[in-house]
Amino acid sequence: VQLQASGGGLVQAGGSLKLACTASGRDSRTYAMAWFRQAPGKEREFVAALTWRGPTPYYSDPVEGRFIIFGDNSKNTVYLQMYALTFEDTAFYYCAATTTGVPTNTAHFDWEYDSWGQGTQVTVSS
């Protein structure tokens, strides 16, 4: 599965941005898709996950209430709508997908995902 992410860019603090990620390929069926991010000098961290036939979306504490993950299973596309962005949201955002199932209810562990996109940069100016 190939993942193509888009929508990153530069935005002022308090602004909003929408990311998109589409899975494609010969066997592009996915069970869940998620967003992770990595800021300079920091480890990659979970942001949000969407399980197509599972529980409601799951968010990390720093973004809950500000970010919304949603998608279109028929198009194998997931979106991340980000509101009230802060400087701390500046990072490289990676899209991930699992084609082998969802081991946990929250699907927020990076080891659950077998496909990763190239990422897109989000920069929030203070």
Secondary structure per residue as TSV (DSSP state, phi and psi in degrees):
chain	resnum	aa	ss	phi	psi
A	1	V	-	360.0	132.6
A	2	Q	E	-105.5	137.8
A	3	L	E	-116.3	130.2
A	4	Q	E	-119.7	114.9
A	5	A	E	-102.4	149.7
A	6	S	E	-153.3	168.8
A	7	G	-	106.3	-6.5
A	8	G	-	-69.7	170.3
A	9	G	E	164.6	-165.9
A	10	L	E	-103.8	131.7
A	11	V	E	-143.3	150.6
A	12	Q	E	-78.4	153.7
A	13	A	T	-56.2	136.8
A	14	G	T	92.5	-10.6
A	15	G	-	-85.2	-173.6
A	16	S	-	-132.0	160.7
A	17	L	E	-155.6	149.7
A	18	K	E	-126.3	124.9
A	19	L	E	-102.3	152.8
A	20	A	E	-135.2	149.1
A	21	C	E	-145.7	128.5
A	22	T	E	-121.3	132.8
A	23	A	E	-95.0	137.3
A	24	S	E	-144.3	166.5
A	25	G	S	132.9	176.8
A	26	R	T	-62.8	-45.9
A	27	D	T	-117.2	77.4
A	28	S	-	-97.7	15.8
A	29	R	-	-68.9	130.7
A	30	T	-	-122.6	153.0
A	31	Y	S	-101.8	-26.5
A	32	A	E	-158.1	152.3
A	33	M	E	-134.2	150.7
A	34	A	E	-149.3	168.1
A	35	W	E	-121.6	135.6
A	36	F	E	-123.8	164.7
A	37	R	E	-144.6	157.2
A	38	Q	E	-141.0	119.3
A	39	A	-	-91.6	157.3
A	40	P	T	-56.3	129.1
A	41	G	T	78.3	4.7
A	42	K	S	-122.0	163.0
A	43	E	-	-79.0	158.1
A	44	R	-	-65.4	139.4
A	45	E	E	-132.4	153.6
A	46	F	E	-72.5	144.7
A	47	V	E	-117.0	-59.1
A	48	A	E	-160.7	150.5
A	49	A	E	-137.7	147.2
A	50	L	E	-131.0	119.4
A	51	T	E	-99.5	125.0
A	52	W	T	-61.9	-39.6
A	53	R	T	-121.6	30.5
A	54	G	S	-124.1	-152.3
A	55	P	S	-62.8	175.2
A	56	T	S	-63.5	160.5
A	57	P	-	-53.5	151.6
A	58	Y	E	-120.0	137.4
A	59	Y	E	-126.8	152.6
A	60	S	-	-76.5	157.7
A	61	D	T	-58.9	-41.4
A	62	P	T	-63.7	-22.0
A	63	V	T	-111.9	-13.5
A	64	E	B	-59.4	132.7
A	65	G	T	92.4	-15.0
A	66	R	T	-116.5	-30.3
A	67	F	E	-109.0	149.2
A	68	I	E	-131.2	127.5
A	69	I	E	-106.4	132.4
A	70	F	E	-152.6	168.5
A	71	G	E	-166.1	-179.4
A	72	D	E	-127.0	105.5
A	73	N	G	-63.3	-36.3
A	74	S	G	-64.8	-24.0
A	75	K	G	-104.8	0.4
A	76	N	T	51.6	43.2
A	77	T	E	-124.6	135.9
A	78	V	E	-124.3	145.9
A	79	Y	E	-121.9	154.3
A	80	L	E	-130.2	105.6
A	81	Q	E	-90.2	121.7
A	82	M	E	-114.6	128.1
A	83	Y	-	-119.7	162.7
A	84	A	S	48.4	49.0
A	85	L	-	-66.5	144.1
A	86	T	-	-123.5	169.9
A	87	F	G	-58.4	-33.0
A	88	E	G	-67.1	-13.1
A	89	D	G	-84.8	-6.7
A	90	T	-	-63.4	122.7
A	91	A	E	-175.7	171.7
A	92	F	E	-90.4	124.3
A	93	Y	E	-101.0	126.5
A	94	Y	E	-110.9	139.4
A	95	C	E	-97.1	141.2
A	96	A	E	-135.9	154.4
A	97	A	E	-144.3	150.0
A	98	T	E	-115.0	130.5
A	99	T	S	-108.2	5.0
A	100	T	S	-119.7	7.3
A	101	G	-	116.2	177.2
A	102	V	-	-124.6	101.5
A	103	P	S	-64.2	-32.9
A	104	T	S	-117.5	162.7
A	105	N	S	-70.1	-29.1
A	106	T	S	-96.8	-19.3
A	107	A	-	50.9	43.2
A	108	H	-	-110.9	8.9
A	109	F	-	-95.2	137.7
A	110	D	G	-67.5	-26.2
A	111	W	G	-69.0	-11.1
A	112	E	G	-78.3	-11.2
A	113	Y	-	-110.0	133.4
A	114	D	-	-107.1	-5.8
A	115	S	E	-130.2	136.5
A	116	W	E	-132.2	140.6
A	117	G	-	-87.1	177.6
A	118	Q	-	-81.3	-13.4
A	119	G	-	90.6	163.5
A	120	T	E	-143.6	140.3
A	121	Q	E	-85.2	132.3
A	122	V	E	-118.8	123.1
A	123	T	E	-124.0	123.6
A	124	V	E	-110.2	121.4
A	125	S	E	-90.0	137.6
A	126	S	-	-88.8	360.0
